[in-house]
């Protein structure tokens, strides 16, 4: 673990002026920065405050410094009885309740309610100067509603992957709308980017060709021993019981790993797209959504797990990032005619059946994905995750094309409502959100609520060692993500490296203050607390050098004004021997828990 040091940001006026001169050698200016990341604790330039008097023409908002107020943003899709999206609504058409209590809508946006993409498209930013890099979404955001396709082979049997692959190829070749941009991710033992946002079917098809369907290690059941009835009859009952207990334990470990990897992948997606303004659509194609593991009614205590805290944290990250999840069951139609029984068995099934009847032989992987209880709990998880993020759950059809079309239509036709919860206690509990339309025949779809989490309050109950460990683990996890986290945006300048046997590589950060939370204290002083981490990784994935610093900055009024205009600078150094590296950088706001990351190739030349 790297050592952290505490100090103030402003080392000297001369050092600050030098850094700013490097960063602003081009036409890139603060007013061209992307909107502030949208979270449940900040306003964003993507929405506007409702004026108290008659409404006047909207002017572009000025990026504001993030404060630790609790503004809840809700994206709402409105449709009529025919399922068509409805535009031309105003804030007075909505009634909003938080835990049953009426709330005042203080922020309202209809910028994406049926208007043309051209009206909302911003001009691309000017190019960055040489040696300056950024994770700002303005340099990568696609026009229109961003759609992310996640192909999940970790939780999907091979046959279902093949059918999903064929369905997606068919959609790209015949139904992809002109200008619709899609990014393709895959999930197996880790998350991988197959194709960044593009509307070119050829590139998307090539990305799908990169995706090689295969059975994940966690669905092979290699450590699970099954028995035929004849084999079981020849064994003592105690031996069968021991084998069965071991099988349930191994199956639970397999599910445990899949849950951990899956949740981390979803958190990575939330971090990556949290800095993109507006609603994002995630289409998750999977067979099993393994977030529920309560097997055997106590018969197998080692096979029981609870994921409530991890699921809560993941759902909150997705909701705060305004990522709507569209879950697609890759198993197509599970049963023939009739209605599938969506209730759990009175006596919960074991995770796998050790003794299998000859009439229904199944591999351990098939049992883990296709059992009745696995199917029911997966469908319930699909519905819950979609409801918590404002998306949809689609199953029994493997309907990827429908999911893409629906998500794109929703992303182009939604309203954003914002409110400050009155009388709310930020105790970490779930708050239900109810939205009703004051017009007949209209319905609304939106996320079902939010967890009232205040990171600053939560961390106050931890010891300094616990807080440092928690922050370090989050930074370490974010640095391993295949996509840059954009919740905190910054620029980085790497000056020319002076040749030496082990030269010092200087990393000059300039953090966008619109992404940072500031706490005003006495005498006009503003306070923020940030973690900075850098790591140099070799081509084979080994960390060669790393360093971390915690800065506790108290800015005077003049410094605060300058930081608001130019950004907050901080410089770190790493001693590196001549070689090729992947330089990974991260910034974490310790008051909000939000993170920004960036990865760059780095070559240190031999002197």
C-alpha positions, -999 to +999 in steps of 0.1 A: +000+000+000+015+034-009+022+059+018-001+089+020+011+123+030-011+153+040-005+189+030-018+219+013-023+223-024-008+257-030+029+252-026+038+286-041+024+312-064+053+307-087+047+269-090+010+275-096+017+300-124+041+276-141+016+247-141-013+269-154+009+282-182+015+247-194-022+237-193-035+268-209-011+270-238-040+261-261-075+275-265-089+250-240-106+272-213-127+263-183-160+275-199-156+247-224-154+220-197-181+194-197-210+196-173-204+185-138-209+148-131-245+141-122-249+126-088-274+127-060-254+153-042-249+181-068-265+202-094-253+199-130-253+223-160-275+197-178-305+210-158-317+245-149-331+260-117-368+269-121-371+307-117-395+320-091-412+345-115-421+342-151-398+320-171-373+337-194-353+322-222-327+297-209-291+307-210-262+283-207-255+277-171-221+285-156-202+256-141-205+258-103-184+245-076-198+213-061-212+218-026-223+191-001-260+197-006-283+168-014-300+173-047-317+142-060-320+140-098-346+117-114-348+109-151-384+103-161-397+086-193-434+095-200-456+076-224-493+074-233-517+045-235-503+035-269-468+034-254-457+065-273-433+090-257-449+122-246-432+156-250-442+193-242-448+187-205-439+212-178-429+209-142-465+216-132-475+183-149-455+163-123-462+155-087-432+140-068-431+123-034-402+111-013-412+084+012-448+096+007-440+132+014-447+158-013-415+175-026-409+208-044-394+203-079-366+229-079-349+216-111-366+207-143-352+199-178-370+188-209-339+191-231-342+154-241-380+152-243-384+147-281-362+175-293-337+170-321-302+158-314-288+187-334-303+212-309-286+196-280-253+188-296-224+208-284-194+218-305-164+195-300-137+209-277-105+222-292-076+198-292-054+195-261-019+209-262+010+185-266+017+164-235-017+172-219-042+144-215-077+143-199-106+120-189-132+147-196-162+131-213-164+161-237-136+144-257-153+111-261-191+117-256-212+104-285-241+124-299-275+112-288-283+088-259-252+067-251-260+030-253-236+004-238-240-032-247-226-057-221-221-093-233-219-115-202-202-148-207-193-151-170-230-159-161-242-174-194-240-209-208-223-214-241-254-222-261-272-190-249-241-169-257-242-182-293-279-174-298-274-139-283-244-133-305-264-143-336-293-120-325-270-090-321-253-095-354-287-097-371-297-064-354-265-046-365-269-058-401-306-050-405-319-026-379-292-002-366-305+033-368-284+059-386-263+079-362-271+056-332-238+051-313-231+019-293-202+008-272-196-029-267-182-044-234-177-080-225-176-097-191-159-129-182-133-130-155-130-092-158-146-064-178-132-056-212-139-029-238-144-044-273-155-013-291-158+024-281-188+044-292-195+042-329-224+041-353-204+022-379-219-013-382-187-027-396-168-017-365-195-031-342-196-064-361-158-066-359-161-060-321-186-089-318-162-111-338-136-104-311-160-117-286-154-154-285-182-172-267-170-198-242-179-214-209-166-194-179-145-211-153-172-205-127-199-225-148-178-255-156-185-272-123-150-288-124-149-292-086-184-306-082-189-343-081-223-357-092-235-392-087-259-415-106-286-433-085-266-466-089-234-449-076-252-434-047-268-467-038-234-483-034-222-456-009-228-451+028-252-423+036-225-404+055-202-403+024-231-391+002-238-364+028-201-353+028-200-351-010-232-332-011-220-306+015-188-302-004-208-297-037-230-270-022-200-252-007-181-253-041-213-241-059-217-213-034-181-203-039-186-202-077-217-180-073-197-159-048-170-152-074-195-144-101-214-120-078-182-102-069-169-099-105-203-089-118-209-062-092-174-048-097-180-047-134-213-027-129-195-003-105-167+001-131-194+011-157-210+035-132-176+052-126-168+053-163-200+070-174-208+090-143-192+121-158-213+119-189-242+143-186-277+130-189-292+095-190-271+065-201-285+031-212-268-001-203-281-033-221-269-063-200-273-096-218-269-124-194-285-158-184-283-156-146-282-125-123-267-141-092-275-116-065-296-139-043-281-169-025-302-183+003-302-220-004-316-250+014-335-235+043-305-239+066-296-274+055-264-260+039-252-231+061-219-229+043-237-223+010-256-192+022-244-156+015-258-121+018-249-094-008-272-067+005-245-041+012-226-047-021-258-047-041-269-015-023-236+002-031-237-009-067-273+002-073-266+036-057-235+041-080-255+032-111-284+055-101-261+084-092-244+080-125-279+080-142-273+047-159-306+030-167-302-008-169-320-029-195-316-065-185-320-091-213-323-128-204-301-146-229-320-179-224-347-170-248-381-187-241-375-209-211-406-229-213-432-239-239-468-229-238-483-216-205-473-192-179-440-198-161-444-202-123-425-171-109-425-183-073-398-200-054-402-237-044-418-242-009-386-260+001-357-242-016-337-264-039-300-271-033-277-252-055-267-284-073-282-319-071-255-344-061-276-374-070-293-369-104-321-391-119-312-407-152-342-391-168-329-355-162-291-355-163-276-319-161-241-306-159-233-285-128-232-254-150-267-261-163-280-266-128-265-233-117-282-214-145-313-233-154-329-246-121-363-233-113-352-213-083-322-198-102-346-187-129-371-172-105-345-153-085-328-141-117-360-127-131-367-110-098-332-095-098-337-083-134-369-065-124-354-050-093-323-037-110-343-023-138-367-006-114-340+008-093-323+025-123-353+034-145-347+007-172-367-024-182-364-062-177-368-083-208-369-121-205-383-152-222-374-137-256-337-130-258-348-098-274-316-078-278-330-058-308-360-047-288-339-037-258-316-016-280-346+001-298-364+008-265-334+021-247-325+044-276-361+058-277-361+063-239-327+080-240-340+105-266-373+112-248-370+119-211-374+146-185-351+154-156-366+164-122-345+176-093-354+182-057-339+187-022-356+162+001-375+179+028-371+164+062-349+136+049-324+118+072-292+107+054-290+075+073-282+051+044-318+038+041-337+034+009-361+063+000-390+054-024-397+080-051-432+083-065-440+104-095-475+110-109-486+128-140-513+154-136-528+145-170-551+116-177-538+086-196-501+092-190-476+069-172-441+075-160-411+052-157-382+062-135-359+048-109-377+036-078-357+055-053-323+061-038-302+052-008-298+083+014-260+079+018-238+107+029-202+096+024-189+123+048-212+112+075-206+075+070-168+080+071-170+101+102-178+069+122-147+051+109-112+053+123-086+071+103-071+038+095-104+024+082-110+055+061-076+053+046-080+016+038-115+021+023-102+050+001-072+029-010-093-001-019-116+020-040-087+037-058-070+004-064-101-011-078-108+020-101-072+019-114-078-016-126-109-006-146-106-010-184-124+024-188-114+057-174-136+068-145-151+102-152-169+111-119-139+135-111-125+151-143-090+164-146-061+171-170-026+158-167+007+171-181+038+149-184+068+172-190+097+159-210+117+134-190+153+143-184+175+113-193+191+097-162+198+061-149+165+064-130+148+097-139+120+113-121+087+113-140+067+144-131+029+141-132+011+175-131-026+173-122-051+200-128-085+189-114-118+205-125-132+222-095-168+217-108-163+180-100-150+186-064-170+191-032-160+221-011-169+228+024-171+265+033-156+274+067-149+306+086-134+338+071-143+328+035-120+298+035-131+268+014-120+233+023-116+201+002-100+167+008-086+147-022-066+115-027-041+113-056-026+080-067-003+071-095+011+037-105+035+026-132+027-009-146+049-030-168+036-047-200+031-079-181+009-063-155+033-059-126+033-026-106+068-013-108+063+019-088+034+037-071+028+067-049-002+083-032-009+115-014-039+129+005-042+167+003-063+187+027-066+220+010-079+252+027-083+279+001-086+316+008-113+336-011-087+347-038-073+312-042-108+298-043-118+321-071-086+313-091-092+275-087-128+279-098-115+296-130-084+275-137-086+242-118-068+228-088-032+218-094-011+191-077+022+176-088+036+141-080+068+123-091+078+087-097+113+074-101+113+050-131+141+031-148+141+032-186+114+010-200+078+010-213+050+014-188+013+020-185+009+050-162-023+049-142-036+079-123-065+084-100-082+112-080-107+106-053-129+132-035-130+120+000-162+139+009-183+123-019-163+091-027-163+100-064-133+090-085-116+099-117-089+078-135-068+080-166-043+055-181-015+066-205+013+048-223+047+060-210+082+054-224+112+063-203+142+064-227+176+050-220+201+078-213 
